[in-house]
Amino acid sequence: MKITDININYEFGRRVNYLRKLQKITIEELAFRCNLNKNYLGDIERGKRNPTLEVIDKISKGLNISLEKLFSGIGIK
């Protein structure tokens, strides 16, 4: 599979959702930590949004993880 075959928004959203649940926090809590609207964050988790680098940085800080860990495994099949 080529990287172009991967829906990066979907994969990123799944990763955010997985890491959030791993930390046992609600979407509301993560949205608060990131200073983002919970509906917007939900759209990201469902792969319906293409977040900016600033938003991605907020999410990594809200999850208290590095950007490297946030993207770990995305695009690998």
Distance bins in CASP14 RR format, pairs under 12 A and 6 or more apart:
PFRMAT RR
TARGET T0000
AUTHOR 0000-0000-0000
RMODE 2
METHOD distances of the structure
MODEL  1
1 7 0 0 0 0 0 1 0 0 0 0 0
1 11 0 0 0 0 0 1 0 0 0 0 0
1 75 0 0 0 0 1 0 0 0 0 0 0
1 76 0 0 0 0 1 0 0 0 0 0 0
1 77 1 0 1 0 0 0 0 0 0 0 0
2 75 0 0 0 0 1 0 0 0 0 0 0
2 77 0 0 0 0 1 0 0 0 0 0 0
3 11 0 0 0 0 0 1 0 0 0 0 0
3 74 0 0 0 0 1 0 0 0 0 0 0
3 75 1 0 0 1 0 0 0 0 0 0 0
3 76 0 0 0 0 1 0 0 0 0 0 0
3 77 0 0 0 0 1 0 0 0 0 0 0
4 75 0 0 0 0 0 1 0 0 0 0 0
5 11 0 0 0 0 0 1 0 0 0 0 0
5 75 0 0 0 0 1 0 0 0 0 0 0
5 77 0 0 0 0 1 0 0 0 0 0 0
6 12 0 0 0 0 0 1 0 0 0 0 0
6 14 0 0 0 0 0 1 0 0 0 0 0
6 15 0 0 0 0 0 1 0 0 0 0 0
6 73 0 0 0 0 0 1 0 0 0 0 0
6 74 1 0 0 1 0 0 0 0 0 0 0
6 75 1 0 1 0 0 0 0 0 0 0 0
6 76 0 0 0 0 1 0 0 0 0 0 0
6 77 1 0 0 1 0 0 0 0 0 0 0
7 13 0 0 0 0 1 0 0 0 0 0 0
7 14 0 0 0 0 1 0 0 0 0 0 0
7 46 0 0 0 0 0 1 0 0 0 0 0
7 47 1 0 0 1 0 0 0 0 0 0 0
7 48 0 0 0 0 0 1 0 0 0 0 0
7 50 0 0 0 0 0 1 0 0 0 0 0
7 74 0 0 0 0 0 1 0 0 0 0 0
7 75 0 0 0 0 1 0 0 0 0 0 0
7 77 0 0 0 0 0 1 0 0 0 0 0
8 14 0 0 0 0 0 1 0 0 0 0 0
8 15 0 0 0 0 0 1 0 0 0 0 0
8 44 0 0 0 0 0 1 0 0 0 0 0
8 47 0 0 0 0 1 0 0 0 0 0 0
8 49 0 0 0 0 0 1 0 0 0 0 0
8 50 0 0 0 0 1 0 0 0 0 0 0
8 51 0 0 0 0 0 1 0 0 0 0 0
8 56 0 0 0 0 0 1 0 0 0 0 0
8 71 0 0 0 0 1 0 0 0 0 0 0
8 73 0 0 0 0 0 1 0 0 0 0 0
8 74 1 0 0 1 0 0 0 0 0 0 0
8 75 1 0 0 1 0 0 0 0 0 0 0
9 15 0 0 0 0 0 1 0 0 0 0 0
9 16 0 0 0 0 0 1 0 0 0 0 0
9 43 0 0 0 0 1 0 0 0 0 0 0
9 44 1 0 0 1 0 0 0 0 0 0 0
9 45 0 0 0 0 0 1 0 0 0 0 0
9 46 0 0 0 0 1 0 0 0 0 0 0
9 47 1 0 1 0 0 0 0 0 0 0 0
9 48 1 0 0 1 0 0 0 0 0 0 0
9 49 1 0 0 1 0 0 0 0 0 0 0
9 50 1 0 1 0 0 0 0 0 0 0 0
9 51 0 0 0 0 1 0 0 0 0 0 0
9 56 0 0 0 0 0 1 0 0 0 0 0
9 74 0 0 0 0 0 1 0 0 0 0 0
10 16 0 0 0 0 0 1 0 0 0 0 0
10 17 0 0 0 0 0 1 0 0 0 0 0
10 43 0 0 0 0 0 1 0 0 0 0 0
10 44 0 0 0 0 0 1 0 0 0 0 0
10 45 0 0 0 0 1 0 0 0 0 0 0
10 46 0 0 0 0 1 0 0 0 0 0 0
10 47 1 0 1 0 0 0 0 0 0 0 0
10 48 0 0 0 0 1 0 0 0 0 0 0
10 49 0 0 0 0 0 1 0 0 0 0 0
10 50 0 0 0 0 0 1 0 0 0 0 0
10 74 0 0 0 0 1 0 0 0 0 0 0
10 75 0 0 0 0 0 1 0 0 0 0 0
11 17 0 0 0 0 0 1 0 0 0 0 0
11 18 0 0 0 0 0 1 0 0 0 0 0
11 44 0 0 0 0 0 1 0 0 0 0 0
11 45 0 0 0 0 0 1 0 0 0 0 0
11 46 0 0 0 0 0 1 0 0 0 0 0
11 47 0 0 0 0 1 0 0 0 0 0 0
11 70 0 0 0 0 0 1 0 0 0 0 0
11 71 0 0 0 0 1 0 0 0 0 0 0
11 72 0 0 0 0 0 1 0 0 0 0 0
11 73 0 0 0 0 1 0 0 0 0 0 0
11 74 1 0 1 0 0 0 0 0 0 0 0
11 75 1 0 1 0 0 0 0 0 0 0 0
11 76 0 0 0 0 1 0 0 0 0 0 0
11 77 0 0 0 0 1 0 0 0 0 0 0
12 18 0 0 0 0 0 1 0 0 0 0 0
12 19 0 0 0 0 0 1 0 0 0 0 0
12 43 0 0 0 0 0 1 0 0 0 0 0
12 44 1 0 0 1 0 0 0 0 0 0 0
12 45 0 0 0 0 1 0 0 0 0 0 0
12 46 0 0 0 0 0 1 0 0 0 0 0
12 47 1 0 0 1 0 0 0 0 0 0 0
12 48 0 0 0 0 0 1 0 0 0 0 0
12 49 0 0 0 0 1 0 0 0 0 0 0
12 50 0 0 0 0 1 0 0 0 0 0 0
12 51 1 0 0 1 0 0 0 0 0 0 0
12 55 0 0 0 0 0 1 0 0 0 0 0
12 56 1 0 0 1 0 0 0 0 0 0 0
12 59 0 0 0 0 1 0 0 0 0 0 0
12 60 0 0 0 0 0 1 0 0 0 0 0
12 67 0 0 0 0 0 1 0 0 0 0 0
12 70 0 0 0 0 1 0 0 0 0 0 0
12 71 1 0 0 1 0 0 0 0 0 0 0
12 72 0 0 0 0 0 1 0 0 0 0 0
12 73 0 0 0 0 0 1 0 0 0 0 0
12 74 1 0 0 1 0 0 0 0 0 0 0
12 75 0 0 0 0 1 0 0 0 0 0 0
13 19 0 0 0 0 1 0 0 0 0 0 0
13 20 0 0 0 0 1 0 0 0 0 0 0
13 21 0 0 0 0 0 1 0 0 0 0 0
13 27 0 0 0 0 0 1 0 0 0 0 0
13 30 0 0 0 0 0 1 0 0 0 0 0
13 41 0 0 0 0 1 0 0 0 0 0 0
13 42 0 0 0 0 1 0 0 0 0 0 0
13 43 0 0 0 0 1 0 0 0 0 0 0
13 44 1 0 1 0 0 0 0 0 0 0 0
13 45 1 0 1 0 0 0 0 0 0 0 0
13 46 1 0 0 1 0 0 0 0 0 0 0
13 47 1 0 1 0 0 0 0 0 0 0 0
13 48 0 0 0 0 1 0 0 0 0 0 0
13 49 0 0 0 0 1 0 0 0 0 0 0
13 50 0 0 0 0 0 1 0 0 0 0 0
13 51 0 0 0 0 1 0 0 0 0 0 0
13 55 0 0 0 0 0 1 0 0 0 0 0
13 56 0 0 0 0 0 1 0 0 0 0 0
13 59 0 0 0 0 1 0 0 0 0 0 0
13 70 0 0 0 0 0 1 0 0 0 0 0
13 71 0 0 0 0 0 1 0 0 0 0 0
13 74 0 0 0 0 1 0 0 0 0 0 0
14 20 0 0 0 0 0 1 0 0 0 0 0
14 21 0 0 0 0 0 1 0 0 0 0 0
14 42 0 0 0 0 0 1 0 0 0 0 0
14 44 0 0 0 0 0 1 0 0 0 0 0
14 45 1 0 0 1 0 0 0 0 0 0 0
14 46 0 0 0 0 1 0 0 0 0 0 0
14 47 1 0 0 1 0 0 0 0 0 0 0
14 70 0 0 0 0 0 1 0 0 0 0 0
14 73 0 0 0 0 0 1 0 0 0 0 0
14 74 0 0 0 0 1 0 0 0 0 0 0
14 75 0 0 0 0 0 1 0 0 0 0 0
15 21 0 0 0 0 0 1 0 0 0 0 0
15 22 0 0 0 0 0 1 0 0 0 0 0
15 44 0 0 0 0 0 1 0 0 0 0 0
15 45 0 0 0 0 1 0 0 0 0 0 0
15 47 0 0 0 0 0 1 0 0 0 0 0
15 51 0 0 0 0 0 1 0 0 0 0 0
15 56 0 0 0 0 0 1 0 0 0 0 0
15 59 0 0 0 0 1 0 0 0 0 0 0
15 60 0 0 0 0 0 1 0 0 0 0 0
15 63 0 0 0 0 0 1 0 0 0 0 0
15 65 0 0 0 0 0 1 0 0 0 0 0
15 67 0 0 0 0 0 1 0 0 0 0 0
15 69 0 0 0 0 1 0 0 0 0 0 0
15 70 1 0 0 1 0 0 0 0 0 0 0
15 71 1 0 0 1 0 0 0 0 0 0 0
15 72 1 0 0 1 0 0 0 0 0 0 0
15 73 1 0 0 1 0 0 0 0 0 0 0
15 74 1 0 1 0 0 0 0 0 0 0 0
15 75 0 0 0 0 1 0 0 0 0 0 0
15 76 0 0 0 0 0 1 0 0 0 0 0
16 22 0 0 0 0 0 1 0 0 0 0 0
16 23 0 0 0 0 0 1 0 0 0 0 0
16 25 0 0 0 0 0 1 0 0 0 0 0
16 27 0 0 0 0 1 0 0 0 0 0 0
16 30 0 0 0 0 1 0 0 0 0 0 0
16 31 0 0 0 0 0 1 0 0 0 0 0
16 34 0 0 0 0 0 1 0 0 0 0 0
16 36 0 0 0 0 0 1 0 0 0 0 0
16 40 0 0 0 0 0 1 0 0 0 0 0
16 41 1 0 0 1 0 0 0 0 0 0 0
16 42 0 0 0 0 1 0 0 0 0 0 0
16 43 0 0 0 0 0 1 0 0 0 0 0
16 44 1 0 0 1 0 0 0 0 0 0 0
16 45 1 0 1 0 0 0 0 0 0 0 0
16 46 0 0 0 0 0 1 0 0 0 0 0
16 47 0 0 0 0 1 0 0 0 0 0 0
16 49 0 0 0 0 0 1 0 0 0 0 0
16 51 0 0 0 0 1 0 0 0 0 0 0
16 55 0 0 0 0 0 1 0 0 0 0 0
16 56 0 0 0 0 1 0 0 0 0 0 0
16 58 0 0 0 0 0 1 0 0 0 0 0
16 59 1 0 1 0 0 0 0 0 0 0 0
16 60 0 0 0 0 1 0 0 0 0 0 0
16 62 0 0 0 0 0 1 0 0 0 0 0
16 63 1 0 0 1 0 0 0 0 0 0 0
16 65 0 0 0 0 0 1 0 0 0 0 0
16 69 0 0 0 0 0 1 0 0 0 0 0
16 70 1 0 0 1 0 0 0 0 0 0 0
16 71 0 0 0 0 0 1 0 0 0 0 0
16 74 0 0 0 0 0 1 0 0 0 0 0
17 23 0 0 0 0 0 1 0 0 0 0 0
17 25 0 0 0 0 0 1 0 0 0 0 0
17 26 0 0 0 0 0 1 0 0 0 0 0
17 27 0 0 0 0 1 0 0 0 0 0 0
17 30 0 0 0 0 1 0 0 0 0 0 0
17 41 0 0 0 0 1 0 0 0 0 0 0
17 42 0 0 0 0 1 0 0 0 0 0 0
17 43 0 0 0 0 0 1 0 0 0 0 0
17 44 0 0 0 0 1 0 0 0 0 0 0
17 45 1 0 1 0 0 0 0 0 0 0 0
17 46 0 0 0 0 1 0 0 0 0 0 0
17 47 0 0 0 0 1 0 0 0 0 0 0
17 59 0 0 0 0 0 1 0 0 0 0 0
17 63 0 0 0 0 0 1 0 0 0 0 0
18 45 0 0 0 0 1 0 0 0 0 0 0
18 63 0 0 0 0 0 1 0 0 0 0 0
18 65 0 0 0 0 0 1 0 0 0 0 0
18 69 0 0 0 0 0 1 0 0 0 0 0
18 70 0 0 0 0 0 1 0 0 0 0 0
18 72 0 0 0 0 0 1 0 0 0 0 0
18 73 0 0 0 0 0 1 0 0 0 0 0
18 74 0 0 0 0 0 1 0 0 0 0 0
19 25 0 0 0 0 1 0 0 0 0 0 0
19 30 0 0 0 0 1 0 0 0 0 0 0
19 45 0 0 0 0 0 1 0 0 0 0 0
19 59 0 0 0 0 1 0 0 0 0 0 0
19 60 0 0 0 0 1 0 0 0 0 0 0
19 62 0 0 0 0 1 0 0 0 0 0 0
19 63 1 0 1 0 0 0 0 0 0 0 0
19 64 0 0 0 0 1 0 0 0 0 0 0
19 65 1 0 0 1 0 0 0 0 0 0 0
19 66 0 0 0 0 0 1 0 0 0 0 0
19 69 0 0 0 0 1 0 0 0 0 0 0
19 70 1 0 0 1 0 0 0 0 0 0 0
19 71 0 0 0 0 0 1 0 0 0 0 0
19 72 0 0 0 0 1 0 0 0 0 0 0
19 73 0 0 0 0 0 1 0 0 0 0 0
19 74 0 0 0 0 0 1 0 0 0 0 0
20 26 0 0 0 0 1 0 0 0 0 0 0
20 27 1 0 0 1 0 0 0 0 0 0 0
20 28 0 0 0 0 0 1 0 0 0 0 0
20 29 0 0 0 0 1 0 0 0 0 0 0
20 30 1 0 1 0 0 0 0 0 0 0 0
20 31 0 0 0 0 1 0 0 0 0 0 0
20 33 0 0 0 0 0 1 0 0 0 0 0
20 34 0 0 0 0 0 1 0 0 0 0 0
20 38 0 0 0 0 0 1 0 0 0 0 0
20 41 0 0 0 0 1 0 0 0 0 0 0
20 42 0 0 0 0 1 0 0 0 0 0 0
20 44 0 0 0 0 0 1 0 0 0 0 0
20 45 1 0 0 1 0 0 0 0 0 0 0
20 59 0 0 0 0 1 0 0 0 0 0 0
20 60 0 0 0 0 0 1 0 0 0 0 0
20 62 0 0 0 0 1 0 0 0 0 0 0
20 63 1 0 0 1 0 0 0 0 0 0 0
20 64 0 0 0 0 0 1 0 0 0 0 0
20 65 0 0 0 0 0 1 0 0 0 0 0
20 70 0 0 0 0 0 1 0 0 0 0 0
21 27 0 0 0 0 1 0 0 0 0 0 0
21 29 0 0 0 0 0 1 0 0 0 0 0
21 30 0 0 0 0 0 1 0 0 0 0 0
21 45 0 0 0 0 1 0 0 0 0 0 0
21 63 0 0 0 0 0 1 0 0 0 0 0
22 30 0 0 0 0 0 1 0 0 0 0 0
22 63 0 0 0 0 1 0 0 0 0 0 0
22 64 0 0 0 0 0 1 0 0 0 0 0
22 65 0 0 0 0 0 1 0 0 0 0 0
22 69 0 0 0 0 0 1 0 0 0 0 0
23 29 0 0 0 0 1 0 0 0 0 0 0
23 30 0 0 0 0 1 0 0 0 0 0 0
23 33 0 0 0 0 0 1 0 0 0 0 0
23 62 0 0 0 0 1 0 0 0 0 0 0
23 63 1 0 0 1 0 0 0 0 0 0 0
23 64 0 0 0 0 1 0 0 0 0 0 0
23 65 0 0 0 0 1 0 0 0 0 0 0
24 30 0 0 0 0 0 1 0 0 0 0 0
24 63 0 0 0 0 0 1 0 0 0 0 0
25 31 0 0 0 0 1 0 0 0 0 0 0
25 32 0 0 0 0 1 0 0 0 0 0 0
25 33 1 0 0 1 0 0 0 0 0 0 0
25 34 0 0 0 0 0 1 0 0 0 0 0
25 38 0 0 0 0 0 1 0 0 0 0 0
25 41 0 0 0 0 0 1 0 0 0 0 0
25 62 0 0 0 0 1 0 0 0 0 0 0
25 63 0 0 0 0 1 0 0 0 0 0 0
25 64 0 0 0 0 0 1 0 0 0 0 0
26 32 0 0 0 0 1 0 0 0 0 0 0
26 33 0 0 0 0 0 1 0 0 0 0 0
26 38 0 0 0 0 1 0 0 0 0 0 0
26 41 0 0 0 0 0 1 0 0 0 0 0
26 42 0 0 0 0 0 1 0 0 0 0 0
26 45 0 0 0 0 0 1 0 0 0 0 0
27 33 0 0 0 0 0 1 0 0 0 0 0
27 34 0 0 0 0 0 1 0 0 0 0 0
27 36 0 0 0 0 1 0 0 0 0 0 0
27 37 0 0 0 0 0 1 0 0 0 0 0
27 38 1 0 1 0 0 0 0 0 0 0 0
27 39 0 0 0 0 1 0 0 0 0 0 0
27 40 0 0 0 0 0 1 0 0 0 0 0
27 41 1 0 1 0 0 0 0 0 0 0 0
27 42 1 0 1 0 0 0 0 0 0 0 0
27 43 0 0 0 0 0 1 0 0 0 0 0
27 44 0 0 0 0 1 0 0 0 0 0 0
27 45 1 0 0 1 0 0 0 0 0 0 0
27 46 0 0 0 0 0 1 0 0 0 0 0
27 59 0 0 0 0 0 1 0 0 0 0 0
28 34 0 0 0 0 0 1 0 0 0 0 0
28 36 0 0 0 0 0 1 0 0 0 0 0
28 37 0 0 0 0 0 1 0 0 0 0 0
28 38 1 0 1 0 0 0 0 0 0 0 0
28 39 0 0 0 0 0 1 0 0 0 0 0
28 41 0 0 0 0 1 0 0 0 0 0 0
28 42 0 0 0 0 0 1 0 0 0 0 0
29 36 0 0 0 0 0 1 0 0 0 0 0
29 38 0 0 0 0 1 0 0 0 0 0 0
29 41 0 0 0 0 0 1 0 0 0 0 0
29 62 0 0 0 0 1 0 0 0 0 0 0
29 63 0 0 0 0 0 1 0 0 0 0 0
30 36 0 0 0 0 1 0 0 0 0 0 0
30 37 0 0 0 0 0 1 0 0 0 0 0
30 38 0 0 0 0 1 0 0 0 0 0 0
30 40 0 0 0 0 0 1 0 0 0 0 0
30 41 1 0 0 1 0 0 0 0 0 0 0
30 42 0 0 0 0 1 0 0 0 0 0 0
30 44 0 0 0 0 0 1 0 0 0 0 0
30 45 0 0 0 0 1 0 0 0 0 0 0
30 58 0 0 0 0 1 0 0 0 0 0 0
30 59 1 0 0 1 0 0 0 0 0 0 0
30 60 0 0 0 0 0 1 0 0 0 0 0
30 61 0 0 0 0 0 1 0 0 0 0 0
30 62 1 0 0 1 0 0 0 0 0 0 0
30 63 1 0 0 1 0 0 0 0 0 0 0
30 64 0 0 0 0 0 1 0 0 0 0 0
30 65 0 0 0 0 0 1 0 0 0 0 0
31 37 1 0 0 1 0 0 0 0 0 0 0
31 38 1 1 0 0 0 0 0 0 0 0 0
31 39 0 0 0 0 1 0 0 0 0 0 0
31 40 1 0 0 1 0 0 0 0 0 0 0
31 41 1 0 1 0 0 0 0 0 0 0 0
31 42 0 0 0 0 1 0 0 0 0 0 0
31 43 0 0 0 0 0 1 0 0 0 0 0
31 44 0 0 0 0 0 1 0 0 0 0 0
31 45 0 0 0 0 0 1 0 0 0 0 0
31 55 0 0 0 0 0 1 0 0 0 0 0
31 58 0 0 0 0 1 0 0 0 0 0 0
31 59 0 0 0 0 1 0 0 0 0 0 0
31 62 0 0 0 0 1 0 0 0 0 0 0
31 63 0 0 0 0 0 1 0 0 0 0 0
32 38 0 0 0 0 1 0 0 0 0 0 0
32 41 0 0 0 0 1 0 0 0 0 0 0
32 58 0 0 0 0 0 1 0 0 0 0 0
32 62 0 0 0 0 1 0 0 0 0 0 0
33 41 0 0 0 0 0 1 0 0 0 0 0
33 58 0 0 0 0 1 0 0 0 0 0 0
33 59 0 0 0 0 1 0 0 0 0 0 0
33 60 0 0 0 0 0 1 0 0 0 0 0
33 61 1 0 0 1 0 0 0 0 0 0 0
33 62 1 0 1 0 0 0 0 0 0 0 0
33 63 1 0 0 1 0 0 0 0 0 0 0
33 64 0 0 0 0 1 0 0 0 0 0 0
33 65 0 0 0 0 0 1 0 0 0 0 0
34 40 0 0 0 0 1 0 0 0 0 0 0
34 41 1 0 0 1 0 0 0 0 0 0 0
34 42 0 0 0 0 0 1 0 0 0 0 0
34 44 0 0 0 0 1 0 0 0 0 0 0
34 51 0 0 0 0 0 1 0 0 0 0 0
34 54 0 0 0 0 0 1 0 0 0 0 0
34 55 1 0 0 1 0 0 0 0 0 0 0
34 56 0 0 0 0 0 1 0 0 0 0 0
34 57 0 0 0 0 1 0 0 0 0 0 0
34 58 1 0 1 0 0 0 0 0 0 0 0
34 59 1 0 1 0 0 0 0 0 0 0 0
34 60 0 0 0 0 1 0 0 0 0 0 0
34 61 1 0 0 1 0 0 0 0 0 0 0
34 62 1 0 1 0 0 0 0 0 0 0 0
34 63 0 0 0 0 1 0 0 0 0 0 0
34 64 0 0 0 0 0 1 0 0 0 0 0
35 41 0 0 0 0 0 1 0 0 0 0 0
35 54 0 0 0 0 0 1 0 0 0 0 0
35 55 0 0 0 0 1 0 0 0 0 0 0
35 57 0 0 0 0 0 1 0 0 0 0 0
35 58 1 0 0 1 0 0 0 0 0 0 0
35 59 0 0 0 0 0 1 0 0 0 0 0
35 61 0 0 0 0 1 0 0 0 0 0 0
35 62 0 0 0 0 1 0 0 0 0 0 0
36 42 0 0 0 0 1 0 0 0 0 0 0
36 43 0 0 0 0 0 1 0 0 0 0 0
36 44 0 0 0 0 1 0 0 0 0 0 0
36 45 0 0 0 0 0 1 0 0 0 0 0
36 49 0 0 0 0 0 1 0 0 0 0 0
36 51 0 0 0 0 1 0 0 0 0 0 0
36 52 0 0 0 0 0 1 0 0 0 0 0
36 54 0 0 0 0 0 1 0 0 0 0 0
36 55 1 0 0 1 0 0 0 0 0 0 0
36 56 0 0 0 0 0 1 0 0 0 0 0
36 57 0 0 0 0 0 1 0 0 0 0 0
36 58 1 0 0 1 0 0 0 0 0 0 0
36 59 1 0 0 1 0 0 0 0 0 0 0
36 61 0 0 0 0 0 1 0 0 0 0 0
36 62 0 0 0 0 1 0 0 0 0 0 0
37 43 0 0 0 0 1 0 0 0 0 0 0
37 44 0 0 0 0 0 1 0 0 0 0 0
37 49 0 0 0 0 0 1 0 0 0 0 0
37 55 0 0 0 0 0 1 0 0 0 0 0
37 58 0 0 0 0 0 1 0 0 0 0 0
38 44 0 0 0 0 0 1 0 0 0 0 0
38 45 0 0 0 0 0 1 0 0 0 0 0
39 45 0 0 0 0 0 1 0 0 0 0 0
39 46 0 0 0 0 0 1 0 0 0 0 0
39 48 0 0 0 0 0 1 0 0 0 0 0
39 49 0 0 0 0 0 1 0 0 0 0 0
40 46 0 0 0 0 0 1 0 0 0 0 0
40 47 0 0 0 0 0 1 0 0 0 0 0
40 48 0 0 0 0 1 0 0 0 0 0 0
40 49 1 0 0 1 0 0 0 0 0 0 0
40 50 0 0 0 0 0 1 0 0 0 0 0
40 51 0 0 0 0 1 0 0 0 0 0 0
40 52 0 0 0 0 0 1 0 0 0 0 0
40 55 0 0 0 0 1 0 0 0 0 0 0
40 58 0 0 0 0 0 1 0 0 0 0 0
40 59 0 0 0 0 0 1 0 0 0 0 0
41 47 0 0 0 0 0 1 0 0 0 0 0
41 48 0 0 0 0 0 1 0 0 0 0 0
41 49 0 0 0 0 1 0 0 0 0 0 0
41 51 0 0 0 0 1 0 0 0 0 0 0
41 55 0 0 0 0 1 0 0 0 0 0 0
41 56 0 0 0 0 0 1 0 0 0 0 0
41 58 0 0 0 0 1 0 0 0 0 0 0
41 59 1 0 0 1 0 0 0 0 0 0 0
41 62 0 0 0 0 0 1 0 0 0 0 0
41 63 0 0 0 0 0 1 0 0 0 0 0
42 48 0 0 0 0 1 0 0 0 0 0 0
42 49 0 0 0 0 1 0 0 0 0 0 0
42 51 0 0 0 0 0 1 0 0 0 0 0
42 59 0 0 0 0 0 1 0 0 0 0 0
43 49 1 0 1 0 0 0 0 0 0 0 0
43 50 0 0 0 0 1 0 0 0 0 0 0
43 51 0 0 0 0 1 0 0 0 0 0 0
43 55 0 0 0 0 0 1 0 0 0 0 0
44 50 0 0 0 0 1 0 0 0 0 0 0
44 51 1 0 1 0 0 0 0 0 0 0 0
44 52 0 0 0 0 0 1 0 0 0 0 0
44 55 1 0 0 1 0 0 0 0 0 0 0
44 56 0 0 0 0 1 0 0 0 0 0 0
44 58 0 0 0 0 0 1 0 0 0 0 0
44 59 1 0 0 1 0 0 0 0 0 0 0
44 70 0 0 0 0 0 1 0 0 0 0 0
45 51 0 0 0 0 0 1 0 0 0 0 0
45 59 0 0 0 0 1 0 0 0 0 0 0
49 55 0 0 0 0 1 0 0 0 0 0 0
49 56 0 0 0 0 0 1 0 0 0 0 0
49 59 0 0 0 0 0 1 0 0 0 0 0
50 56 0 0 0 0 0 1 0 0 0 0 0
51 57 0 0 0 0 1 0 0 0 0 0 0
51 58 0 0 0 0 1 0 0 0 0 0 0
51 59 1 0 0 1 0 0 0 0 0 0 0
51 60 0 0 0 0 0 1 0 0 0 0 0
51 70 0 0 0 0 0 1 0 0 0 0 0
52 58 0 0 0 0 1 0 0 0 0 0 0
52 59 0 0 0 0 0 1 0 0 0 0 0
53 59 0 0 0 0 0 1 0 0 0 0 0
53 60 0 0 0 0 0 1 0 0 0 0 0
53 67 0 0 0 0 1 0 0 0 0 0 0
53 70 0 0 0 0 0 1 0 0 0 0 0
53 71 0 0 0 0 0 1 0 0 0 0 0
54 60 0 0 0 0 0 1 0 0 0 0 0
54 61 0 0 0 0 0 1 0 0 0 0 0
55 61 0 0 0 0 0 1 0 0 0 0 0
55 62 0 0 0 0 0 1 0 0 0 0 0
55 70 0 0 0 0 0 1 0 0 0 0 0
56 62 0 0 0 0 0 1 0 0 0 0 0
56 63 0 0 0 0 0 1 0 0 0 0 0
56 65 0 0 0 0 0 1 0 0 0 0 0
56 66 0 0 0 0 0 1 0 0 0 0 0
56 67 1 0 0 1 0 0 0 0 0 0 0
56 68 0 0 0 0 0 1 0 0 0 0 0
56 70 1 0 0 1 0 0 0 0 0 0 0
56 71 0 0 0 0 1 0 0 0 0 0 0
56 74 0 0 0 0 0 1 0 0 0 0 0
57 63 0 0 0 0 0 1 0 0 0 0 0
57 65 0 0 0 0 0 1 0 0 0 0 0
57 66 0 0 0 0 0 1 0 0 0 0 0
57 67 1 0 0 1 0 0 0 0 0 0 0
57 70 0 0 0 0 1 0 0 0 0 0 0
57 71 0 0 0 0 0 1 0 0 0 0 0
58 64 0 0 0 0 0 1 0 0 0 0 0
58 67 0 0 0 0 0 1 0 0 0 0 0
58 70 0 0 0 0 0 1 0 0 0 0 0
59 65 0 0 0 0 1 0 0 0 0 0 0
59 66 0 0 0 0 0 1 0 0 0 0 0
59 67 0 0 0 0 1 0 0 0 0 0 0
59 69 0 0 0 0 0 1 0 0 0 0 0
59 70 1 0 0 1 0 0 0 0 0 0 0
59 71 0 0 0 0 0 1 0 0 0 0 0
60 66 1 0 0 1 0 0 0 0 0 0 0
60 67 1 0 1 0 0 0 0 0 0 0 0
60 68 0 0 0 0 1 0 0 0 0 0 0
60 69 1 0 0 1 0 0 0 0 0 0 0
60 70 1 0 1 0 0 0 0 0 0 0 0
60 71 0 0 0 0 1 0 0 0 0 0 0
60 72 0 0 0 0 0 1 0 0 0 0 0
61 67 0 0 0 0 1 0 0 0 0 0 0
61 70 0 0 0 0 1 0 0 0 0 0 0
62 70 0 0 0 0 0 1 0 0 0 0 0
63 69 0 0 0 0 1 0 0 0 0 0 0
63 70 1 0 0 1 0 0 0 0 0 0 0
63 71 0 0 0 0 0 1 0 0 0 0 0
64 70 0 0 0 0 0 1 0 0 0 0 0
65 71 0 0 0 0 0 1 0 0 0 0 0
65 72 0 0 0 0 1 0 0 0 0 0 0
66 72 0 0 0 0 1 0 0 0 0 0 0
67 74 0 0 0 0 0 1 0 0 0 0 0
68 74 0 0 0 0 0 1 0 0 0 0 0
END
